[in-house]
Amino acid sequence: MAVANVPVDVIGTGSYLPETWTETYATADIVEYDGKPSVKVGREFLLRKK
């Protein structure tokens, strides 16, 4: 995300914390694009309630 220079609101680690940090990996869920809420199927719970 830093290389792409995009804003990040939250970073979550889930339940996985590796003993060796070189084993660390991450995924991201897009929840809004160009002002429009948008998530992949099964991730609807990520949409903010208004």
C-alpha positions in Angstrom: 0.0 0.0 0.0 2.9 2.4 0.7 4.4 1.8 -2.7 1.0 2.5 -4.4 0.7 5.6 -2.2 -2.9 4.8 -1.2 -4.7 5.8 2.0 -5.2 3.0 4.6 -7.9 3.4 7.3 -7.3 0.2 9.3 -4.8 -2.6 9.4 -5.8 -5.8 11.1 -3.5 -8.7 12.0 -6.2 -11.3 12.5 -5.1 -14.1 14.7 -1.8 -14.9 13.0 1.4 -13.5 14.5 4.5 -15.3 13.2 7.6 -16.1 15.3 9.8 -14.9 12.4 8.7 -11.6 10.8 10.1 -12.7 7.4 7.1 -15.1 7.3 4.7 -12.2 7.5 2.3 -11.7 4.7 -0.9 -9.6 4.3 -4.0 -9.4 2.3 -6.4 -6.4 1.7 -10.1 -6.1 1.3 -11.3 -3.2 -0.9 -14.5 -1.8 0.7 -15.0 1.3 -1.3 -13.9 2.4 -4.8 -14.3 5.9 -6.2 -16.8 6.7 -3.4 -19.0 3.6 -4.1 -19.2 0.8 -1.5 -18.0 -2.4 -3.1 -16.9 -5.7 -1.6 -16.4 -9.2 -3.0 -19.1 -11.9 -2.3 -18.9 -13.1 1.3 -17.4 -9.8 2.6 -20.6 -7.8 2.9 -20.1 -7.6 6.6 -17.2 -5.2 5.9 -19.6 -2.5 4.6 -20.1 0.3 7.1 -23.6 0.8 8.5 -24.9 4.3 8.1 
